[in-house]
Structure formats: structure tokens, C-alpha cells
Amino acid sequence: MELFEIQPYKPEFSLSCMNLEKACPQGETFRMTFWRKEFHLRSQAFERSNLIVAKTEEGIIGTLGWAIKEVIYQKVQRLAAFFFDFRVSPRFRDKGVAIQLLRAAYRRLDELGIDLRYVYCVGDNIPLRDFISKLFGGIEVGGYKYLVWPVYRKLPVKEAPAEVSPKCVHNEFLLRNNTFDFFCDPFKNGVLRGHLSSYIYRDAGCSIWSNKDILEEVIVTMPKFYSLLKKAVSCFPLNTIRWPFFPALGVPIKSWYLFDFFAFDSEAALKLLFHLNNLALEQEVRFCYLIFSAQFPWISDIKKAGPSIFAPTLPYRLMVKDTKSPPAKVENLYVDIRDI
């Protein structure tokens, strides 16, 4: 077996880590990887973060990052470690690389007395979820979803919303949703590097986040149905109709995440979403991803307003390891946008 050692990440490892990223696509329905300007940009969103690598003479074969954050979990404020950028080269899986990366991270966290750890994984990739559960030692306690909203046409808007600060939207959001079982304030001790703008429209509000340069999605394979449909709509007479954007394989997708989205009812939600759609269209953004969890009853009406075949709902699962006690179920989850 080829020898490797665990080392702290260095900026000069960036290119090698990004090449590793390409070799580790995720998801099942759509297989995707990510493009970054520099590998370490994601970790810089957190005030306290670490990146380590597994390295051989040939290069980087594994990476693992974690951020130390204050969270409120089941109404108790605690320090927690959020794990991200967990990658192991396919050539070196089942050779102890992943275990050694986690052991190195756990040793440091044990020294700091941080016993709450969590990670997200793609919900439809059951083998990956089982692998993470077994290796990470965590239990699935809840999750979130995001609705893919394709941006391809201008929608009717009567009145533009007011642009405000992200903190203003966040506070209004919390006034309407303040019963979270798991919560981390993204405005406390960190940098919203990807924030673009925030809006309030009467009884609705939202902030826009872009992962441009930080963690841009790249589709590497897609379902056969979509591939066939993509070919079909390029031919007459279907090519005379305006269709949602079909991602090109291997090319970063320009997208926005809509977070802290709140609305009094479905009508208010759609009015705001239509305006955000038009903003995205002007800037050639292809998709808006609306993050939501169980407390948003109007999400079904939003799904009906879009082209359903092009607007899937993608699930993500929250895995928690608590060395103090068995992890409790999370019915209402707040997603820190930096964790996306």
C-alpha cells in the first residue's frame, strides 16, 4: 500500500485539491462536481476553520475541512464542528485514508472539548449517506431541501421590492420562524463572502447568495431522459419554443441560492420570486435554488408555478454525532448559508 501522511493544508496544494475534487463527483440523479478559484476559499467564510490533507509523494489523495461554530441545538447553545470538503481519491478508498483524516480531526476537537459534530450529504445518494454514517459515526436527524427554479423567461412584476441589508432580512425571517431545533447564526463571527443582495417586498423577503468562485456546480452526467430531451428541443419545431436552460456537461452553472426566504402567503412568495427571477435573467443566472424546510407551507404553490419537469426538489440530510448523548431529531432546521 502506498504510504501517505496527514498534513495541514497549504495554499500551494490548491490545484492538486481541485483535481481531486474533479475525481469525486456526487449525487445520483445528476452527477456533479465543483469548480473553485482556489480550494480554500470556502473555509475562509468561517472565523475558525481548519483544512487538512492526506498526501503521498505523487500528490493529494484526500481532504477534510471543519469549522467551529456556535449552534443552538434543542434549545441549548453549544460549540459544534461542521465538516465539509471530505474527499478521498477513488484509487485510495478502503485503504484507511478517510479514517485517518477523521481521526486527526477528532483528536483536535477532543482537545478543545467540542463534542457536537455535523455534516450534510446528498439525500438521494444512499450508498454515500451510509458510508458517511458509518465512517463519521453520526446519525441522520433531519434535513432540508432546495427547489430548483429555472430562469429562462421574464415574469410579470407590478412593483419592485425594497433593497435592504441581509441582517434586516434575517431578523424579519426569525420573527416568523423562531422555533428551530438546530440553528447557527451566519452573521455571527464569519464572512458572508457570497452574499449579493437582499430584498423585502411587503410580506415577503429574501437574500441572494452566489457560490461563484467558491463552489460552483459542474454537471458531469445527467439522466438519459434529460439528454434525449435536450437533443429533441434543439430540433424544429420544438426549437421555436423558449425552454429552460439545459446544463452543458463540464461547464460551471451560474446559479443563485435564495436564503432567509419568508412570506406571509403563497401570493407574497410568488411576487418576490418573480422579481428575483427577472433579476437573475438580467444577469444570465440559469437557476435559483430556494432553500426550505418543513415550516414553509407555500412551497407547493411555488412548485406549481414553475415548469415541474425542470424544477426538481433536491434533498440534503443532516448527520449529527454527539458524544454527550444520542442525537435528537431535528424537525425544524435552519441552514447556515455558509454550509451550502
Buried (B, 14 or more C-beta within 10 A) or exposed (E): EEEBEBEEBEEEBBEBBBEBBEEBBBBEBBBBBBBBEBBBBBBBBBEEBBBBBBBBEEBBBBBBBBBBBBBBBBEEEBBBBBBBBBBBBEEBBEBBBBEBBBEBBBEBBEEEEBBBBBBBBBBBBEEBBEBBBEBBEBBBBBBBBBBBBBBBEEBEBEEEBEEBEBBBBBEBBBEEBEEBBBBBBBEEEBEBBBBBBBBBBBBBBBBBBBBBBBBBBBBBEBEEEBEEBBEEBEEEEEEEEEBBBBBEEEEBBBBBBBBBBBBEEBBBBBBBBBBBBBBBBEEEBBBBBBBBBEBBEBBEBBBEBBEEEBBBBBEBBBBBBBEEEEBBEBBBBBBBBBBB
